């Protein structure tokens, strides 16, 4: 019994459909738990320089 010779296929034309796009939609992971105490946002930032910017 003889084996058949493999004939490699030849690609002659490529047609792309640009109307379809695949996007991997995964849910966003929850933000990491930083622990500790949380700062309150009710007081504005206090400059350590006071009214002297670089003096």
N, C-alpha and C positions, 0 to 999 in steps of 0.2 A: 504494500500500500504506500503510495507516494503522498507527501504533504503538498498542499496547494501553496503556491508562492503568495506572500502577503503583498497586496497592492496598497500603497499609502494613498490616502485620500488627498485631493488637491482642492484648496479653497479658491474659488474664482471670483466671488463677489461678496462684499460685506455691506449689509444695509442696517443702519442704526436708526432706531426710533427715539428721537430726542424729546418726545412729548411725555415720556414716562421717566420718572426719577425715583429711585428707591432711597429712603432715608431711614436709618435705624432710630426708632423712637423708643427710648428707654426712660423710665421715670428718673427724675433727679434724686440723688441720695439726700437724706436729711443732713443739715449742717452738723459738723462735729460738736460734741458737747465739750465746752471749754472748762466747765466746772468753776468753782470759786464764786466770788461775789460779782454781781453785775454793776456797772457804773450807771448812775441815773443821768439821763440826758436833760434834766430840767435846769441845770446850771451851766452857763457858758464856760468856755475855756478861759482859765485865768493865766495870764502871761507871767512866767517867773521873773521877767525883767521889769515888771511894773510899767512906769511910763517912760523908762529909758530903754530904747530898743537894743543898742549894742554898747552901752557905756559902762 
